[in-house]
Amino acid sequence: MSDDANAPEPASGPRSALRVMDILQALAAEPEGLTLAKLSDRLKLPKTSVFSLLRALEGGGYARSNNGHYTVGDQALKLGASLGQARSFPKCARPVLERLARETEETILLGVLSEEGHEISYVDVIESEKPLRFAVRIGNRRPLYCTAAGKAMLAFLPKDVQTTYLAQTKFVKFTEDTSSKEELVAQFPEIRRRGVVVDANGIIDGATGIASPCFDETGLVSCSVTIAGPTARLLLTREQIERLTLKAAEQISQILGYRGPYPPVENLSEPIAAGRRRKK
């Protein structure tokens, strides 16, 4: 039984769905449009198959033709706009946070550096439904040096930014376990190595946070995700909470466009604009 490269292929099925996306991607890259012949050649598909898929796309408004040239249609443009909106921060991280909340039944926090760079600002919060829980509101700010979220980001900032922060920050002792300047600096290598930090009773006695940093498409630290709750409860399942935190932070990093190893091996001597607050 011989293969016929020019024979039509079925216009339905799993492979066809992927070919539809290939066609839309090819058309999106060529604002002036592509002819059937060029599109067929570019996708390495028979003209009959491409034509059949194009007719279906035209019928749905996802492609249009003009003088033999095909371009993306209005429905494709609307779809692209919707996908772009879904990736906007912090909305894009919400599904990961919701899954983390279901898995742990604890309070989940998404934090970014404040504009001044001295505090963590919580841009999304899913509060636990347990009677005894950690509570914080969206928009609340906390010092970096005594929160898991802040430490997770501080450890991955460049050394010159760390040095400036340490020089300008007054280390207030909120509890007996609040980190001093020296203790904070000593924690950085371990946080960078493991990608997760536990801050027990750092700002409130009886409250603990376990956090991991998230990175954007350029590899810069962008935000942090925290699981927070009563100290006794979180430390009882610390290993499991750490694994879930790391997994969630890596997933959010991937959503933000990061494609490297997690956690990344960074050159912390290079000045970067890491940690600037993302626009909602």
N, C-alpha and C positions, 0 to 999 in steps of 0.2 A: 504494500500500500504506500504510494508515494505522497510526499508533502507538496502542496501547492501554495506557494507564498502569496499568490494573488487571490486565493479563495476567501470568501467572506467568513468572518468569525461570528459567533453568537453575540448579539448585542445585549445580553443579560448575563447575570451571574457575578460571582465575586471578582473575577479578573476585570470585568467590564466596569465595575464600580471604581476600581483603581485607575483604569484607563480614562475614565471621565475626569478624575482629578488631575491626571497627567495632561489632558487636553486643556483644562482650565488654567493650569500652571503655565503651560506653553503660551497660551493666548495672553495671559496676564503679563508675560515678559516681553510681549510685542505689541505696544499700543497701536501701531499702524495695521496690525492684523496679519494673519497668515493664510495662504491659499491651502486648499485641500492637499495639493501635492507636497507642499513644504511641511505641512503638519504631519502627513503620513510618513515622509522621509525622516523627520525629526524624531517621531515616536517609534519608528521601525515597525509600523503596522500597515496592513493592506488598506488601500483607499476606501474599499467598500465598508470595512469595519469602522474606520474613522468617520466616514460620511453618515453611517447609521447613528453613531453616537452624537454627532453634531446636530442631526435632525432632532434628536430627543432633547438636546440642550437648548436648541432654538425654541422648541415647543414650550419649554419651561421658562424661557426668558433668561437662561444662563449664558447664552451665546447669541450672536447675531451676525448676519452676513451682509456685505455691501460690495458689489462689483467683484464677487469671487473671493473676497477677503473676509475671514472670520475674526471677530473680536469678542471680548467678554461682554455679556449682557447686563442689564440693570439688576437682575436677581443675584448674579454673581458678585456684583459690587456691594449689594446689601449684605450678602453673606460674609464677605470679607470684612465689612465694617463691624458686623456683629461679633465675629471671631476676635477682632482687635479689641473690642470693648470687653469681651470676656477675659482677656489677658491683662486688663488694666489692674494695677496694684491699688489696694490690697484684695480686690474682689477675686483675682485669679487664685489666691491662696486659700480661699474659703472652703472649697471641697476637702482639701487636705486637713484643715483645722477641724472641720466637722467630723471627719473620719477619726481623727485623733481623740476628739471628745468622746465619741462612742466607744472607742477602744479602752480609754482610761477612766471615763466618768469623772475626770477632774477638770479644773478650769484651764482653758487654753488661751494663750496670749500671743499676739503677733506684735512685735515692737520694732521701732526704727529709732535712729538717733534724732534728738531734737535739733532744731536749726542751729543752736549754739554748740551742739556736740557734747554737752555735759550731762545730759539726761537721756533716759530711754522713754520714748513716747509710745503708748499702746494704740495702735491703729485698728485692731480688731480683737474682740474678746468673746469667747464662748464660756459662759459661767457654768460651773458644775451645778447639778440639781440636788446634790447631797446636802443634808442639813448642816453639816460642818464643812465649809468650803472656803476657798480663797476668792475674794471679791475685789474687783477693780473695774473702773469704767473706761470706755474708749475715750482717749484724749488725756487720761491721767499720765503724769510723768513721775519717774523715780530716778534717784541718782544711779549712775552706772556702776560705781564700785561696790555697791551692796545689793545688787540684784543679779540673778543668773542671766537674764536677758542682756543686761549691760556688760557683764563680764564676757559673755560669748562674743559680743561685737568688738569690745576693746582689745581682746587678745589678737584679733586679726587686722587691726588698724596698723598702719606703718609706724615705725619706731619714733619718727619725729612727731607724729600726732600723739602717740602715747606719752612721750616726754612732755609735750605741752600740756596735755590733760593732767598729768601727775603734778606738774608744777603749779597749775592754776586751781586745783581742786582742794577744798578743805575737807578732810576726812572726818566726818562726824561719827561718833560712836553711838549708833542707834540701839544696839544690843551688845551683849558680851561676845557675840560671834561675828559682829561686823568686821569686815576685812580692813586691816591697816594698809597704808601705802606699800609697805614692804611685803606684806602677805599677798596683796593683789598682784604685784609684779612677779612674785615667785610662782603664781598660779598660771601665768601666761603660757609657758612652754607646754605644760600638760594639757591645757585647753586646746592649743593648736595641734598637738599630737592626736588627741582623742576626738576633738570636734564636739565635745559636750562638757557642760559645767554644772555642778550641783552647788547651789547656795542655800544652806540651811540656816534659818533664823538670822539672816543677814540684815534685814530691815525691820522685821516683826518677829518677836518670839513665837515659836510654834508654827511658822509658815516657811515653806521651802519651795524653791523653784529649780527646775532642771531644764536647761536651755541649750540649743544648738544654733549656730549662725547659718544664714542663707546667703548665697552669692549670686550675682547677676551674670549676664552674658560675657562681661569682661573679666570675670573672676574676682570682682571687688565685693567685700562684705556689704550686704544691702539691708538686711533685717535679721531678726532672730525669732525663733519660735520657742515658747516656754510651756511646760506643764507645771502648774502650781497647785499646791494644796497643803493640808496639815502635815507638819514635819513627820510625825510618827507614821502616818499612812504612806507617804511617798517614799520614805527611807526603807519601809518594809518591802516595797517592790521596786527598789532603786534600779536594779539591773534591767528589768523589763521596761521601766519608764525611760531609761537612757536609750535603749535600743529603739523604742518608738519615737523618741524625740529626734534622734539621728536620722531615722528613716524619713520622717516628716520634713525635716530641714533639707535633706537631699532632694526630696520630691519638689519642694517649693523652689529650690535652686534651679532644678531642671525646667520648671515652668517659667522661671525668670530668664532662661536662656543659657544657664551654666552647663558646660559639657565636659568639664575636667574631672579629675579624681576628687572624691569627697572624704574628708576635708581636703582642701587644696594645700599644696606646698607653696607658700607665697614668699616673695622677696620683700620682707617688711621694711627694707631700707629705702624703697622707692616711694616718693610722695604720691599719694593718690587721693582722689576726692571721695573716698569710701565713706559710706554711712550717711551721706546727705539724705535728708528725709525725702522719700518718694512722694510724688503728688498723687492724691487719691483720684 
